[in-house]
Amino acid sequence: MTEQISNGVNQHNHNSNHQGDKKTIYTCPMHPEIQQEKPGMCPECGMSLVLAKKKNEVTDHTGDHGADKHVGHSTAMFFRKFWVSLILTIPVVLYADVVEKIFKWSSPDFIGSEYLPLVLGSIVFFYGGWVFLVGAGREIKAHLPGMMTLIGIAVSAAYLWSVYAVFSGAEALFWELTTLITIMLLGHWLEMRAVSGAQGALKELSKLLPDTAEVIRDGETEKIPLSELRENDMVLVRPGAKIPADGKIIDGESDVNESMVTGESKPVSKKDGDSVIAGTINGDGVLKIMVANIGEKTFLAGVMRLVAEAQASKSRLQMLSDRAALYLTIIAVAGGLITLVAWLMAGAEVGFAVARLVAVLVIACPHALGLAVPLVASISTTKAAQNGFLVKQRLALEAARTIDTVLFDKTGTLTKGEFGVVEIWGVDSHTQDEVLQLAASLDALSQHPISKAVVAKAKERGLSLEEPKKFEALKGKGIKAFIEEKEVMVGGPALLESIGINIPNKLSKQVQDAGKKGQTIIFTVKDGTLLGAIALADIIREESREAIKALKEIGVRASMITGDSEDVAKWVSQELGIDEYFARVLPHQKSEKVKELQKRDLKVAMVGDGVNDAPALMQADIGIAIGAGTNVAIESAGIILVRNDPRDIVKIIKLSRMTYSKMIQNLFWATGYNVIALPLAAGALAFKGILLEPAVAAVFMSASTVIVAFNAMLLRRQKI
């Protein structure tokens, strides 16, 4: 099943195409086995995928299988080539003039020893260096010259000159060539290990699923591979086991750990009728679950698809680094040729000039620059998914760091979107519990949202409800029943007016204050005597208070938009400390309020439900759909919050700032050393005896790439 979902990420749109249609295939210059339909990064080495060819869909089912088969094999191949090349390089170096010059020692001569560097150097070139030449060919064919092109030109120039030098009596570059290829193989192996560690987003998500499921058929349980699971199957999930598919609990209660897909740290209580998500972990209870979605239809598959699409999309900073990498390639080739010609014109030996050309080409390889942004973006996208928010558009996450105003839709975002009891008042000697108990006893027979809230409050207080008799609904006023032969009525102000009861002065003032806050008031009457009143309102989430406070701490304003009255909006704003609010706004007017804020040169993030607020989400600089649950198909939002928790907005902004910071750091590590290394490679300080040999240039180039990869991985450990 893991493989089934993973394949679905890259090939999820195959079924929508007609059989036999041509489609675009992107591949890695270094690893042609890696194939996919969208541009992106090679999961093995991190290189940008290049356009390969149009391929018939009927035969194209190898993309992911090839990648899976290649995992481990390619790193082993590079490591093997490195050791073979290293063993062959040692005698080449020992028979080089440089050893005699430095150590005043020369290797023993034998018949044909003068051709030993040629023979061994040729083996290293064709065995160890061929992979770079093939990669260069693919880059040139795709009109995207890059790292492989520069290395290919460098080793080819060094080898061709050296072959000529052997037979013409000039100074060859075999020791430089073999050490360069050996170090490049080692460097690429290290890079691949570092990159695979940073680029394992989809692999991490796919590991959440178990390999098998325990199904109940004909009253018997049976373990089957996940790939054989079907919709409407009944599965048994034992304590501590992973839930194999999206579904609904038919029998059982348990606490389920959903942290890996929603970011919710506390286990979530689940009971009959509740939905569960594939990949989450069951607690202490035993659950029987009816399978609703499998394979590509699951929430986890949808998350993986979003992660894959976000990784394939490019941020502005990545586009900039891609252009810079292309320009650096052009500069390297031009600079290398200028260096070669300049040294030849200055009367230097051809071997020396070619060595400078090779060093310039190698040191200027843009591999680190090409990895600097995509690696960080890949990790941040995965980190977002692990914290309960899904990035649909990379530009949205990048822009979040610039947000200075967050506009919340009130209902269901800052508030729970349901009634709750906020205050209870007793008249004279009547207690709050007495007022609430009688009201709840009658409301237990009603399905009205206000009645449900009253009953829930009574249960919360542990009050036992009386059994009402002769229940009657009073149209437009309330309800009436008899409890222990006493007439009890519960209703609004119209009820009191109809039976001629006046509200005492003290209670009247409390009721008026509550009314100004937009609260709904109901009264409890027993045998014609007013016992007290209950105030209800749309409950403000405790998380909202924390979210607004946290936003202010990071310098971001909080605004609120609602269709409620001015009094309600003002009360909620005051309770939460919101900077600005808009009241009595109809759904189609919300986008106008977003424009109004933007006209003040504010960068606005709109937070809504993704349905009624769609126009406003589209208008905002960033649209954030909150409380989307398992619906990952919301088109109007750039970022989707799985949980209904406004505190996650702060996490988005913090992650965006952390991501941008890491990208800038990586761009520095990828390019900063070139400022010093390029002139040294060209021989600018040769008159002082300071030279950057090709092999040393390869060390610098590989080191910068590894540093970039490890620096990106540090983002994983940072807390949001």
Disulfide bonds with the S-S distance in Angstrom:
none
